[in-house]
């Protein structure tokens, strides 16, 4: 089960990496979705270009930080998780809940469907990857 779970976590991390690269290199898509959900306007309709540009720069910054988290979690998955070490399971759970859980909560409260769907895909992959091998990490040892 641990190998299958590792595969799910790797799929989740590849998905997260692609999402972070989208946020980093095409922040207008994500920022535009957020703007429409919050203000009912597209980025092009915002009259103050400095405000729209600030939102785009801030979104890109989040993407760069997300790339860093993805890289760190790849190391955790391949150095500890696939070896069945509890610290790696907890690390994936905590980091995943912070990233995906917070994202689902915020996007749902804002009504941002695009970002909410992307975060839901991420959290489902995370939970599959963490719950499949739960006995390997916390089952009784023979």
C-alpha positions, 0 to 999 in steps of 0.5 A: 500500500505504501508504494501506491500511496507514494504514487498518489502523493507524487501525482498530487505533487506533480498536479501542485507543481503544474498549478504553481507554475500556472500561478507563477507564469500566468497569474492573470488567469488565477487573479482574474478568477479571484477578482471576478469572485470577489468583485464581480469584475474582470481584471480588464474592468479594473480602472486602477491599473496599479491595483490590478498589477499589484494583485497579479504580482501578489498572485505570482509571489504565491506561485513562487512560494508554492513551487518551493513547497512542492520541491520540499514535499518531493524531498519529504516523500522520497526520503521519509514517506516511502520508507514509512517514517511517521514524521514524513506522514505528519509533515505531508498532512500538516503541509497539505492541510495548510495549502489545500485545506486553507485554499478550499476554505477561502475559495469556497467562501469567495465563490471562486469556482476555478480555484476551489475545484483545483484545490479540491483535486489537490486535497482529494489526492492528498487524502488518498495518498495519506489514508491508503497506508495509514496502517503502515505508519500507525498500525500495531507492530508485530 
